[in-house]
Amino acid sequence: MTLKYTLLKQDGEARLGELETTHGKIQTPIFMPVGTQATVKSMTPEELNQVGSQIILSNTYHLYMRPGHKLVAEAGGLHKFMHWDKPILTDSGGFQVFSLAKLRDIGEDGVIFRSHIDGSKHFFTPEKVMEIEQDLGADIAMAFDVCSPYPAPREQVVAALEKTTRWAARCKAVHTREDQALFGIIQGGLFNDLRKRSAEELLPMDFPGYGIGGLSVGEPKPLMYDCLDHLMPIMPKDKPRYLMGVGSPDCLVEGVARGVDMFDCVLPTRIARNGTVFTRQGKLVVRNAEYARDFRPMEEGCDCYACRNFSRAYIRHLIKTNEILGLRLTTIHNLHFLLHLMQDIRDNIAAGTFARFYKDFFAEWHE
């Protein structure tokens, strides 16, 4: 068994589903914490379980750079290497190659680039990326794609789309690991006709799931939502839909409302390390001076470990004195917040009350 998706219920466009993988079942819609280098920053696997993580994401580009995919394979694969027994998804590294790598040259065969670490020269082809991802051994691997920046002229987006289609076919041709599912990635920038074209070229390849790439790269949120509004009606109903790189609470709710099943983003852990946390009312910058004598939890009513035991004043003190515990506590809270937000969403879809949930959420939430 590689992957099986079951649509359990639909409430409007919002979908309640179950995704069965080699390392267990996932209830969707779901947010995936990002463990870029085989670790979700500052969190142990046991803590990830405690906050409700069902699946995490790791990064192909970074693990290729350090410690190397062959070493991970020698260790028994990513699950054993990082002591995580639930599902893992690996991205293809495409976004990192195009955003981090120096002196990159995109050709038909692949991408020649220089490492962001030491400037060493490397060559990623679809075939090479499949070798890396199969060695890493995640439950879900992503095809190697070309991500267009924002803004980008139409001709650049067309070229990226066409290459993404050809590379998807090459990835599928060499992907042989039977306990790993390979997802295709739909590109097309903010051009609705190009998104439709990308989907129509990839859907006949019959991938078990599809990522939606090239969004949340700097465009205004309403443009992303409009893109999803046009794309979702042509997406297959019997396969998971993964909106890549999206993790703001409002975007998660809006994405689910349009039929998205899976999300990932570094946002909750990144802003946590800067002293910012999510609440149902919006973001709270706990490192600010106004919280120096605030002995309330970061969020009233939150039952995460941090909010049950520590005050804003204490956590601010830890952050201001550069104590590691401070950023660990804000990270625990942010991941708990998003994962429990997704649980609330699933409960409301199951109850047929998602529309009311949506209205109530945005009555409280402020950017």
Disulfide bonds with the S-S distance in Angstrom:
none
